[in-house]
Amino acid sequence: MFQEFATFLKEYKIFTLAVAFVMSTASTTLVNSIVKDVLMPLIGPLISAGAWRDAVLQVGSSQVAIGSFLAELLNFVVLAFVVFVVAKKVVILGEKKK
């Protein structure tokens, strides 16, 4: 049973996956901080409402939390860009080693 488990861990590279998960969690926290503490103070004066994350769009009797959505969208775009840059560098380094 233990041998099967060890084979499973090696075959599916579980350790590498765990490291990637921890790194993605850390980078998500970092990106959230970049957006909240660096980008938004620069963009904030350009937006008329100071509490842009609390902005809601009234559609009939429903409220759409558009500010919260835009904040998460900005976080996603920044994180996707960071992942893109890192992946591109890894590919370039991999090609140089060949």
SELUMTI-80474 format. One record per residue (C-alpha): x, y, z; chain; residue number from 1. Coordinates in Angstrom, 2 decimals. Each point is the difference from the previous one (the first is absolute). Example, Ala and Ser with C-alpha at 12.3 -4.5 7.8 and 13.67 -1.06 7.14 Angstrom:
2
         X         Y         Z   c     k
     12.30     -4.50      7.80   A     1
      1.37      3.44     -0.66   A     2
***
This chain:
98
         X         Y         Z   c     k
      0.00      0.00      0.00   A     1
      2.77      2.45      0.92   A     2
      1.89     -0.88     -3.18   A     3
     -3.09      0.78     -2.09   A     4
     -0.40      3.31      1.77   A     5
      3.67      0.89     -0.59   A     6
     -0.38     -0.92     -3.68   A     7
     -3.11      2.19     -0.21   A     8
      1.88      2.95      1.50   A     9
      2.89     -0.41     -2.44   A    10
     -2.10     -0.70     -3.08   A    11
     -2.30      2.99      0.41   A    12
      2.69      2.30      1.43   A    13
     -2.12      0.84      3.03   A    14
      2.85      1.78      1.78   A    15
      0.45      2.36     -2.97   A    16
     -3.75      0.60     -0.06   A    17
      0.01      0.82      3.72   A    18
      2.85      2.48     -0.46   A    19
     -1.84      1.62     -2.92   A    20
     -3.15      0.28      2.13   A    21
      1.86      1.70      2.85   A    22
      1.74      2.37     -2.41   A    23
     -3.27      0.88     -1.72   A    24
     -1.60      0.79      3.35   A    25
      2.90      2.25      0.91   A    26
     -0.02      1.72     -3.38   A    27
     -3.76      0.57      0.23   A    28
      0.49      1.78      3.32   A    29
      2.81      2.04     -1.52   A    30
     -2.07      0.98     -3.04   A    31
     -2.95      0.97      2.22   A    32
      2.33      2.27      1.95   A    33
      1.46      1.51     -3.17   A    34
     -3.46      0.82     -1.31   A    35
     -1.38      1.24      3.32   A    36
      3.03      1.85      1.36   A    37
      1.85      1.16     -3.13   A    38
     -2.22      0.16     -3.08   A    39
     -3.27      1.15      1.51   A    40
      1.46      2.97      1.90   A    41
      1.36      1.16     -3.35   A    42
     -3.28     -0.65     -1.85   A    43
     -2.25      1.12      2.88   A    44
      0.22      3.75     -0.67   A    45
     -1.14     -0.61     -3.58   A    46
     -3.17     -1.68      1.22   A    47
     -2.64      2.35      1.37   A    48
     -1.20     -2.37      2.72   A    49
      2.63     -0.65      2.64   A    50
     -1.46     -3.34      1.08   A    51
      0.14     -1.59     -3.46   A    52
     -0.05     -3.56      1.41   A    53
     -3.42      0.73      1.51   A    54
     -1.48      1.29     -3.26   A    55
     -3.29     -1.69     -0.94   A    56
     -2.04      0.11     -3.15   A    57
     -3.74      0.15      0.57   A    58
     -1.87     -2.22     -2.49   A    59
     -3.68      0.13      0.84   A    60
     -0.32     -1.30      3.54   A    61
      3.36     -1.80     -0.15   A    62
      3.41      1.36      0.83   A    63
      3.11     -1.13     -1.88   A    64
      3.25      0.42      1.95   A    65
      1.91      1.38     -2.98   A    66
      2.81      1.50      2.12   A    67
      0.81     -3.29      1.65   A    68
     -0.06     -1.76     -3.35   A    69
      2.32      2.56     -1.59   A    70
      2.43     -0.33      2.91   A    71
      0.13     -3.78     -0.42   A    72
      0.33      0.39     -3.77   A    73
      2.96      2.33      0.48   A    74
      1.57     -2.48      2.44   A    75
     -0.46     -2.78     -2.57   A    76
      1.50      2.00     -2.86   A    77
      3.07      0.94      2.04   A    78
      0.46     -3.59      1.22   A    79
     -0.45     -1.39     -3.53   A    80
      2.62      2.44     -1.27   A    81
      2.45     -1.03      2.74   A    82
     -0.55     -3.69     -0.82   A    83
      0.49      0.75     -3.70   A    84
      3.31      1.78      0.62   A    85
      1.29     -2.77      2.28   A    86
     -1.06     -2.74     -2.43   A    87
      1.66      1.82     -2.88   A    88
      3.26      0.27      1.97   A    89
     -0.14     -3.70      0.91   A    90
     -0.48     -0.95     -3.65   A    91
      2.91      2.19     -1.05   A    92
      2.24     -1.49      2.68   A    93
     -1.07     -3.51     -1.04   A    94
      0.90      0.72     -3.63   A    95
      3.43      1.38      0.96   A    96
      0.82     -3.22      1.90   A    97
     -0.62     -2.15     -3.09   A    98
***
